[in-house]
Amino acid sequence: MTTIDTLCTRNKEFAASKLPAGLAMMPAMKTMVIGCADPRVDPELIFGLELGDVAVIRNVGGRVTPSTLQTMAMLRMVGQAEGAAPGAGWNLVVLHHTDCGITRLAQYPDILASYFDVEASELEGLGVQDPWVSAAVDVAALKANPFLPAEFVVSGLVYDVDTGLVEVAVAPTLLRQE
């Protein structure tokens, strides 16, 4: 059996017995998680989420990059089209983790600089080597973005891949006071 065969078989089981009816396009928990593409850090599993609970954006390092912000803007437009644009009562969760693969890219500053759309000299300030620092940096980047709704609640979490536990790196706060 190939990997695709396995995936399709599992999908048939899901569709037959686990697909909830009538899921809304907008997340039931009014939450967006920005997390890493690392397969050890699946937000749905580590938070015990159900299908439709949260929107998840995953990338290398779970970082807030120009591409992440563009994705968030597009999702907001989808929400507006659905008559349910994200805003008051919504949570933005930055989820970083220990032993992240992005730390292995320190020897490629040009690649990292391009990823973050910064000069290589600015990389040290992005906390690439420390998930607690990087979570704080990314929360600060979200807070500094004037295009995000001020009434979002933003937080930074760090997942430990060895213990399976999450720690709060940045306590939940309003994106901005206006």
N, C-alpha and C positions, 0 to 999 in steps of 0.2 A: 504494500500500500504506500503511495506517495504522500508527501506532506499535504498536497492539495486534496487528495482523496480523504485524508484524515480530517482536514478542516471542513470539507463539504459534508462529511458524515456528522461531525459535531454540530454543524449548522442545522442540518435536518433535525437532529435531536432538540436543539434549541427552539427552532421554529414550531416543532410539534408540541413541546411541553412547557417552555419557559418564556415565550414571547408575551408580554403583557399587552392587553388590548388598549387602544385609545391613548397611547403615550403622546403627550404634548411635545412640540418642538423645543419649547423653552424648558430649561432644567427645573424640576420640581423644588429643589432646595435653593433656587436662585443663587447658584454658586458656580463660579468658573475657577478651575484649578489649572495652574500653569506648572507643568511637571516635566520630568526628564523622560526621554524615550527608552531609558534602561528597562529591560523586561523584568527586573527584580523590583521595580517601583511602580506597580500598577495602582493608581489611586482608587479604582473601584474595589480592588481586593483589600488594600491596607486600611481603607476607611469603611469597609463593609457596605458599599453603596449598591443600589439597585439601578437597573437600566432606567435612564431618564432623570436620575437624581441631580447630576451635575454636568456641566460642559467641561471638557478636558482638552487643553492644548498641550501637546507634548513636543519637545525638541531636544537637541543635545544640551544637557545640563539643566533643562527646565528653566532656561534663562529668558529674561525679558530683553528681547532684541527688537530691532526695527521690524523684522518679519512677524514677531509675536504681536506687536502693537498693531500691525496691519491686519492680522487675523482677528484680533479683538474688535477692531473698527468694523470689519466686515460682518462679524457676528452681531454686533450692535445694529447694523443696518438690517440684517435678517430679522432681528427682534422687532425693529420698528415696522417692518413689513408685516409682521405677525400681530402687530398691535400690542406688543409686550416688551418694549425696549428695556434692557437692563438699566437699573438706576437705584432708587432708594430701596433698602432692604436686601441689596445684593452683596455677595461676598466675593472678593478676589483672593485666592489662596495661592501663594508662591510656595511650591513644594520642592525643596532641594533634598539631597541625600548624601550620606557618607559614601566613600569609595566610588565617587562618580568618575566615569570615563573621561569627562572633559579635563580632569586634572592631568591626564596623560598627554594632553596637547600643548603643554607649556613649552615644549621644544619647537612648536610651530607658531610663533607669535604672529606671523603674517596671516595665517588662516584664522586664528582667534580674532585678530583685529578686524578682519573682513567680516566675520560672523557678527561681531558686535557693532560694526560700522564706526570704529574708533581708530585712533592712531595706536601703533604698537606700544608707544610710551605710556598710554593710558590703561593698559591691561592690568597692571598691578593694583589699581584702585577698584577693579571689578570683583576681587575676591575669588578668582577662579579656583584657587587651591583650598578654600575653606567654605563648606556649605553654610555655616552660620553667618559668615561675612557676606557671602554671595546672596543669601536670602535677604539680608538687610539692604544690600545694594539694590536689589531688584525691587523691593518694596519702596525704597526711596525713589527709584526711577518711575514707578507707577504713580507715586504721590506727586512727582514733579510734572507729570503729563497733564497739561491743561485741557486736553480733549476727552479725558475720562470723566464720568460723572463724579462730582465731589462727594456725593452721598454714598458711594461704594464703601464698604468696610473691607480693608485690606489687611492681610496677615502674612507672616512668613513662617514656614514650618520646615523642620529637618527630620527626615526619616533615616533611622539607623538600619542599614541593610543586615547587620549582624543580629540585632535584638528584635527587629520588627516594630520597634516603638517610634513614635513621632514626638518630637519636642518642639515647643513654641520658641522660635528664634526672634520673632517680632510679633508682639501682642496685637490682636485685632484693634484697628483704629479707623476712623473715617479717613477717606482718601485726602480730603482737604476740608478745612473749616471755611465756610463762605457766609 
